[in-house]
């Protein structure tokens, strides 16, 4: 079911963000605490996106703990805004680099924690509302890549909050029981949904963190109830029912 994390705050290396805390995203790749029946490890690849003058990204089909890029290259890459994910591939979906989050376009980065029930047949109606050329260019034949296309399409005419809520509602109506924790960032702010999966936030005046699981025992972590959307940046947290 994957694990993901968004960070905005003081400049840190990508490695620092992935390895931060006793229950870091790195540890969650082999020892997650709240997968909710969606697998036991997240060893089917990982990725990270970070913002500077432009958005950059690294992805790998290797488990995060075995990829030398983490201690080498990603320890030297520093940013004030980072979005990272470790992947547990749904049975039948490919284990390859192109299937790993984050997915990026323009100044946006996106991750999906969950699965679409009955993929791909269940969302054929939703696919008919999307541009054919974009569907033909889908980055990977996975539910997460499809969700990213749907979110991108919705962002053309809507705010991030509305786009995420529209896509979540549409997919849930077509594929009830789907797990649709979506995470979106633009380098200044984070947006995330909780839909049948776990999410927590850690927000103070200096930083905003949105994470599938708390990565340490800080008492300021806030567990987000199911069926809500989060908007977060340093010093600012809004949690709204969907």
C-alpha positions, 0 to 999 in steps of 0.5 A: 500500500506504500508509505509517503511523506511531504516536508516543508521547512528548514533546508535539509538533505533528501536523505535526512528527510527519508531517514529522520526519526526512530520510525523513519520513512526508511524504516517504514519500507521494511517495518511499517506500523499501520499498513491496514491489511495492505501488505507487510513491506514496501520494497518495490521501489522508492522515489523523492522529489524536491524543489529548488529553482525547478522541481527535480526527482529521483526514482528507483525500482530498488528497495530504498535500503539497498539503493546507494543513491540514498547515502551518496547522491541524496545526502548531498541534495538539499531543499526546503521542500521534499516529497518522498515515497516507498512502494508496495506494488499491488499484485499484478502491477509492474515493479519498475522505476516508472511506476514509483512515486512521486509523479511530477509535472510542472511545479507539482509532485504527487503520490498515492498510498492505497489501491483502486479496487477492480483496476482497471475495469472499475474506472473505465467511465472515469477514463473516458473523461480524460484526454486520449493523448494523455491516457496513451502517454500514461507514465506506467500502467498502474492505478497511481499513475492514472490517479495522477493523470486525473488529478492533473486534469482536475487541477486545470480548472480547480484549486488543489483542494477541490481537485483532490476531493473531486477525484477521490469522490469520482473514484470512490463512486466507481470503485467502492472500497478503494484506498485513496490517500493522495499527497500533492505538493507544489514546493510551498504547500502540501495537500493530502487526503485520508480515504481508508488509510492512515495519515498524520501531520506535524506542523509548527511555525518552522515546518510542516510534515504530512506522513503516512505514519509519525516518524518519531514520538513527538507529541505534536503529531496529529492523527488525521481522521478518515475522510478528510483533506489536509492543507499544510505549510509551516505555521498553517494546518487546515483539516476539512471533512471531505 
